[in-house]
């Protein structure tokens, strides 16, 4: 009985010590800083998904590199109306101006045109039994969202983007 009590005391003490050690360790991100992010460089990037996975937060990696979709009405930009510019959250490429953003009621930030034609590229998407056009960043080819033909004039396009794939810089 004494041996069992002694063993139990050692286990409890060991667990408490491990708990205390975990609490003392500083909270740091496992992901290193993104060396590919630039708001001025427009040169096309050729980075493997394995490398992106090392430098991107998991939620951004899932949307940008695996074409996941954030839930509607949950992203930070879906109803934002601050003046400024939107950039690719993966590489910093300039994508949209706020004056091209409109309230589409779809639950995702929507734009009627990109900043420049080369800001985005398009890819056929037949996933989930639908025929759509995927919108990718023109610099790093990360998934941004989809484009539809139900937007406002002058383009009648709706670039339906994931907030997590966007960074925003307000006008000063």
Beta strands, then each sheet from edge to edge (+ up, - down):
strand 1: 84-88
strand 2: 94-97
strand 3: 101-102
strand 4: 109-111
strand 5: 120-125
strand 6: 132-137
strand 7: 143-148
strand 8: 158-161
strand 9: 166-170
sheet 1: 2+ 1- 9+
sheet 2: 3+ 4- 8+ 7- 6+ 5-
end
